[in-house]
Amino acid sequence: MTYHDQIQLVGTVTVGPKGQVVIPVEVRNSMKIQPGDRLLALYAEDKKSIGFITESQAQQFINTMGENHTYFRDMVLKRTEEHEA
């Protein structure tokens, strides 16, 4: 069932006595999560929602942010130099 073009209901989990959950196999396969992988838990307070991303996904996101920052910084510097000339 799809609620949004990027969000899908893929199953349910049960919270164990230690607060642990098991991620449905479909999600593990889709995200290529293997035993021992570390996940970052993200919590959206306003939506009372939890999401997980792998460490490698987080690193890719950070790398992309850095590349975008460098690109925009260079563009601003170029335009400033053109404006001052």
C-alpha distance (Angstrom), angle and dihedral (degrees) to the residues before:
residue distance angle dihedral
M1 . . .
T2 3.82 . .
Y3 3.81 122.2 .
H4 3.77 96.6 172.2
D5 3.77 131.8 10.4
Q6 3.82 90.1 -102.9
I7 3.82 101.4 32.8
Q8 3.79 124.1 71.1
L9 3.78 134.1 177.4
V10 3.80 103.0 -125.7
G11 3.78 102.9 168.4
T12 3.75 143.1 -58.7
V13 3.78 134.6 -82.1
T14 3.78 132.8 -155.8
V15 3.78 120.3 -136.4
G16 3.80 111.1 -129.6
P17 3.81 125.8 -144.3
K18 3.82 91.2 -89.1
G19 3.82 92.8 49.8
Q20 3.79 92.3 -101.9
V21 3.79 123.4 145.3
V22 3.78 132.4 -167.6
I23 3.80 114.7 -129.6
P24 3.82 111.2 -132.8
V25 3.80 113.7 -103.1
E26 3.81 92.1 -120.0
V27 3.80 90.3 59.4
R28 3.82 93.3 43.7
N29 3.80 90.1 51.4
S30 3.80 93.7 45.2
M31 3.82 92.3 48.9
K32 3.83 92.1 39.3
I33 3.82 90.1 -125.5
Q34 3.80 113.4 173.4
P35 3.82 129.8 -168.4
G36 3.80 108.4 -80.7
D37 3.82 94.8 26.0
R38 3.78 114.6 136.0
L39 3.79 119.3 -129.4
L40 3.77 130.9 -164.0
A41 3.79 113.4 -133.7
L42 3.80 113.9 -142.4
Y43 3.81 120.6 -165.0
A44 3.81 124.4 -162.1
E45 3.81 104.8 -157.2
D46 3.80 95.1 -167.1
K47 3.80 92.3 53.3
K48 3.82 96.7 33.0
S49 3.81 87.1 -130.5
I50 3.79 134.1 142.9
G51 3.79 124.6 -153.6
F52 3.77 133.3 177.7
I53 3.78 132.0 -146.3
T54 3.77 128.7 178.9
E55 3.78 120.9 -111.5
S56 3.81 89.6 -112.9
Q57 3.82 90.7 53.4
A58 3.81 89.3 50.6
Q59 3.81 90.7 49.7
Q60 3.81 91.1 49.6
F61 3.81 89.3 50.8
I62 3.81 91.2 50.0
N63 3.82 91.0 48.1
T64 3.81 90.9 50.5
M65 3.81 91.1 49.2
G66 3.80 89.4 51.6
E67 3.80 92.5 48.9
N68 3.81 90.9 48.5
H69 3.80 91.1 47.8
T70 3.79 90.6 52.0
Y71 3.81 91.8 47.2
F72 3.81 93.9 49.8
R73 3.80 92.6 43.4
D74 3.80 90.2 52.7
M75 3.81 91.3 47.5
V76 3.81 91.8 51.1
L77 3.80 91.7 47.6
K78 3.81 91.4 48.3
R79 3.80 92.5 50.1
T80 3.80 91.4 46.0
E81 3.80 90.5 51.8
E82 3.83 91.1 47.2
H83 3.80 90.8 49.1
E84 3.81 92.8 48.8
A85 3.82 92.6 48.6
